[in-house]
């Protein structure tokens, strides 16, 4: 099953910029996923289990660093074409 997850990571720290970029970098790395970011969120489309595993890994890595943060996610039960600007390249 294909899904799309929109995720926003909000570190509760003044040095939030690098923490957000590290979080997005942790989401990337699997060529089977389509990942795009904009100034508000990151969208991930792909196989359900692969997306879930990647999101879980990125959130766990951030929380393991002791970062206090809020994570907001929306899930859609289809893969979407993500064709907007990728600000993280």
C-alpha positions in Angstrom: 0.0 0.0 0.0 1.2 3.5 -0.9 0.9 6.3 1.6 1.9 10.0 1.9 2.9 11.5 5.3 3.2 15.2 5.9 5.4 15.8 8.9 6.4 19.0 10.7 9.2 19.0 13.3 9.3 21.9 15.7 12.3 21.9 18.1 11.7 23.9 21.2 15.1 25.5 21.1 16.7 28.7 19.8 19.0 26.7 17.6 16.1 25.1 15.8 17.4 25.6 12.2 20.1 23.0 12.2 17.9 20.6 14.2 15.2 20.8 11.5 17.8 20.2 8.7 19.2 17.2 10.6 15.8 15.8 11.0 15.0 16.1 7.3 18.4 14.6 6.5 17.5 11.6 8.7 14.3 11.1 6.6 16.2 11.0 3.3 18.4 8.2 2.1 16.0 5.7 0.6 15.7 6.0 -3.1 12.3 4.2 -3.1 10.7 7.2 -1.2 9.7 10.5 -2.7 10.6 13.3 -0.2 10.0 17.0 -0.6 10.2 19.8 1.9 8.9 23.3 2.0 9.0 26.0 4.7 6.2 24.4 6.7 6.6 20.7 6.4 8.1 17.6 4.7 6.1 15.2 2.6 7.1 11.6 2.2 5.4 9.2 -0.3 6.1 5.5 -0.7 5.4 2.1 0.6 3.6 2.1 3.9 6.1 0.1 5.9 9.1 1.9 4.4 7.6 5.4 5.1 6.7 4.4 8.7 10.1 2.9 9.3 11.9 6.1 8.1 9.6 8.4 10.1 10.0 6.3 13.2 13.8 6.2 12.8 14.1 10.0 12.3 11.8 10.8 15.3 13.7 8.4 17.5 17.1 9.8 16.5 15.9 13.4 17.3 14.4 12.4 20.6 17.5 10.4 21.5 19.6 13.5 21.1 17.6 15.0 23.9 15.9 17.6 21.7 12.6 18.8 23.1 10.3 19.0 20.1 6.8 18.7 18.8 6.2 16.4 15.8 2.9 16.9 13.9 2.0 14.3 11.2 -0.9 13.8 8.7 -1.2 10.6 6.8 -3.0 9.9 3.6 -3.6 6.4 2.4 -2.4 7.0 -1.2 0.9 8.0 -2.7 0.8 11.6 -4.0 2.9 13.2 -6.7 5.1 15.6 -4.8 6.2 18.2 -7.4 6.9 21.3 -5.3 10.2 23.0 -4.5 12.7 21.0 -2.4 14.4 23.5 -0.1 16.8 21.1 1.4 19.1 20.4 -1.5 
